[in-house]
Amino acid sequence: MGQLGLGLLFGLGQASSGIISIGQFALGFYLGIGQFATGIIAIGQFAVGKYVLAQIGIGKYVWSQKTADPEAVEFFRFLQQKFAFLINAR
């Protein structure tokens, strides 16, 4: 955790890495969330992965400003439903 967060399981920081990574520059293996994100599931402004939700994305299933792959849309809507309690927590 920190400006440069290098982790095996979890990375959190401005530039971070780990199986799950959250940061401005997030290099995740499974999940990456950040301005630039990588991972099997990648969410960010620019993202690269298998399931990608981004403004500009590269991957097998991409939901971006220019494209909405039906598999990606279904996957991210499923995630939204599963984690709605976090979003709706007051």
FENCORJO-V374746 format. One record per residue. RES is the residue in one letter. BURIAL is b if it has 16 or more other C-alpha atoms within 10 Angstrom, else e. D_LAST is the distance of its C-alpha to the last C-alpha in Angstrom with 1 decimal. Layout:
res->RES burial->BURIAL d_last->D_LAST
res->RES burial->BURIAL d_last->D_LAST
This chain:
res->M burial->b d_last->26.1
res->G burial->e d_last->27.2
res->Q burial->e d_last->28.9
res->L burial->e d_last->30.9
res->G burial->b d_last->29.0
res->L burial->b d_last->31.5
res->G burial->b d_last->30.3
res->L burial->e d_last->31.6
res->L burial->e d_last->28.4
res->F burial->b d_last->25.7
res->G burial->b d_last->26.1
res->L burial->b d_last->23.7
res->G burial->b d_last->25.3
res->Q burial->b d_last->26.9
res->A burial->b d_last->29.4
res->S burial->b d_last->28.5
res->S burial->b d_last->29.9
res->G burial->b d_last->29.3
res->I burial->b d_last->28.7
res->I burial->b d_last->25.1
res->S burial->b d_last->25.0
res->I burial->b d_last->22.4
res->G burial->b d_last->23.9
res->Q burial->b d_last->25.8
res->F burial->b d_last->28.7
res->A burial->b d_last->27.4
res->L burial->b d_last->30.3
res->G burial->b d_last->28.7
res->F burial->b d_last->30.8
res->Y burial->b d_last->28.3
res->L burial->b d_last->25.2
res->G burial->b d_last->25.3
res->I burial->b d_last->22.5
res->G burial->b d_last->23.7
res->Q burial->b d_last->25.9
res->F burial->b d_last->28.8
res->A burial->b d_last->27.9
res->T burial->b d_last->30.1
res->G burial->b d_last->29.6
res->I burial->b d_last->30.0
res->I burial->b d_last->26.6
res->A burial->b d_last->26.4
res->I burial->b d_last->23.7
res->G burial->b d_last->24.6
res->Q burial->b d_last->26.6
res->F burial->b d_last->29.7
res->A burial->b d_last->29.5
res->V burial->b d_last->32.1
res->G burial->b d_last->31.8
res->K burial->b d_last->32.2
res->Y burial->b d_last->28.9
res->V burial->b d_last->28.1
res->L burial->b d_last->25.4
res->A burial->b d_last->26.6
res->Q burial->b d_last->28.3
res->I burial->b d_last->31.4
res->G burial->b d_last->31.7
res->I burial->b d_last->34.4
res->G burial->b d_last->34.3
res->K burial->e d_last->35.3
res->Y burial->b d_last->32.3
res->V burial->b d_last->31.0
res->W burial->b d_last->28.4
res->S burial->b d_last->29.0
res->Q burial->e d_last->29.9
res->K burial->e d_last->33.4
res->T burial->e d_last->33.1
res->A burial->e d_last->30.9
res->D burial->b d_last->32.4
res->P burial->e d_last->31.6
res->E burial->e d_last->31.0
res->A burial->b d_last->28.5
res->V burial->b d_last->26.6
res->E burial->e d_last->26.6
res->F burial->b d_last->25.5
res->F burial->b d_last->22.5
res->R burial->e d_last->21.3
res->F burial->e d_last->21.6
res->L burial->e d_last->19.5
res->Q burial->e d_last->16.8
res->Q burial->e d_last->16.9
res->K burial->e d_last->17.0
res->F burial->e d_last->14.0
res->A burial->e d_last->11.8
res->F burial->e d_last->9.4
res->L burial->e d_last->8.9
res->I burial->e d_last->8.6
res->N burial->e d_last->6.3
res->A burial->e d_last->3.8
res->R burial->e d_last->0.0
